[in-house]
Amino acid sequence: MIEKIDHIAMVVRDLDRAVEIYAKGLGLEAERIEQSDEFQVRMAFIPVGDVHIELIEPIGPGRAQDFLEEHGEGMYHICYRVGDIEKAMKKFGSTLEFLDRKPRKGSAGALVAFLEPGSLFQVYTELAERKNEDLKQQDRA
């Protein structure tokens, strides 16, 4: 049911600065930057092998802003790729609690759903179903 780790997300105060630090410090370049008005964030996606690092800057009220205020910058969530998000939600929902009742539109056209952190050892966890294997195949924002 879970195919692989899709991305690991970090919350940052300044997305442009964080992208620059990853590029200069680690030689890792962002392949995609986009904004989500629904989630009130700007996001950059940095490929590392088959997994992406997602840098998230809150731009308004929401979960990411709440996290930043409570915990500061750092690890935010892990996202697992699934082939069929509705089947995954049904299967995992029998033992784990979801924050989302149904899938929503996520980055690069994915369908996503978040689990209640308390269901998995206080780790904010996302499931994502993508039609395209590679985030860079989508139009850049």
WOCOR-V199798 format. One record per residue. RES is the residue in three letters. OMEGA is omega as a letter, one per 30 degrees, with the letter a starting at -180 (* if undefined). D_LAST is the distance of its C-alpha to the last C-alpha in Angstrom with 2 decimals. Layout:
RES;OMEGA;D_LAST
RES;OMEGA;D_LAST
//
This chain:
MET;l;30.01
ILE;a;27.77
GLU;a;26.47
LYS;l;25.07
ILE;a;23.24
ASP;l;19.52
HIS;l;18.49
ILE;a;20.19
ALA;l;18.57
MET;l;19.61
VAL;l;19.43
VAL;l;19.25
ARG;a;19.99
ASP;a;17.81
LEU;a;14.58
ASP;l;14.64
ARG;a;18.31
ALA;l;17.95
VAL;l;15.54
GLU;l;18.15
ILE;l;20.99
TYR;a;19.79
ALA;a;19.38
LYS;a;22.69
GLY;a;24.61
LEU;a;23.84
GLY;a;22.27
LEU;a;19.21
GLU;l;15.86
ALA;l;12.43
GLU;a;10.72
ARG;l;7.37
ILE;l;6.18
GLU;l;4.91
GLN;l;7.42
SER;l;10.13
ASP;l;12.59
GLU;a;15.04
PHE;l;15.42
GLN;a;15.01
VAL;l;13.09
ARG;a;10.38
MET;l;10.15
ALA;a;10.27
PHE;a;11.63
ILE;a;14.57
PRO;l;16.66
VAL;a;20.39
GLY;a;22.21
ASP;a;21.39
VAL;l;20.05
HIS;l;16.97
ILE;l;17.27
GLU;l;14.80
LEU;a;14.98
ILE;l;14.73
GLU;l;15.30
PRO;l;16.75
ILE;l;15.93
GLY;a;18.61
PRO;l;21.37
GLY;a;21.06
ARG;a;22.00
ALA;l;20.00
GLN;l;21.55
ASP;l;24.90
PHE;a;24.72
LEU;a;23.96
GLU;a;26.86
GLU;a;29.21
HIS;a;28.54
GLY;a;26.62
GLU;l;24.00
GLY;a;24.17
MET;a;23.90
TYR;l;22.36
HIS;l;22.31
ILE;a;22.63
CYS;l;20.99
TYR;l;23.01
ARG;l;21.89
VAL;a;24.11
GLY;a;24.77
ASP;a;25.50
ILE;l;24.38
GLU;l;26.97
LYS;l;29.76
ALA;l;28.68
MET;l;28.68
LYS;a;32.07
LYS;a;33.54
PHE;a;32.30
GLY;l;32.89
SER;l;36.61
THR;a;36.78
LEU;a;33.63
GLU;l;32.28
PHE;l;28.76
LEU;l;27.01
ASP;l;25.15
ARG;l;27.56
LYS;a;25.19
PRO;l;21.84
ARG;l;18.66
LYS;l;15.09
GLY;a;13.31
SER;l;10.26
ALA;l;9.20
GLY;a;11.72
ALA;l;14.58
LEU;a;17.57
VAL;l;18.71
ALA;a;21.87
PHE;l;23.25
LEU;l;26.87
GLU;a;29.12
PRO;a;29.44
GLY;l;33.22
SER;a;33.25
LEU;l;32.31
PHE;l;34.00
GLN;l;31.71
VAL;l;28.63
TYR;a;25.57
THR;a;24.63
GLU;l;21.83
LEU;a;22.16
ALA;l;19.30
GLU;a;19.73
ARG;l;17.23
LYS;l;17.76
ASN;a;16.28
GLU;a;17.90
ASP;l;15.19
LEU;a;11.74
LYS;l;10.73
GLN;l;11.94
GLN;l;8.97
ASP;l;6.43
ARG;l;3.80
ALA;*;0.00
//
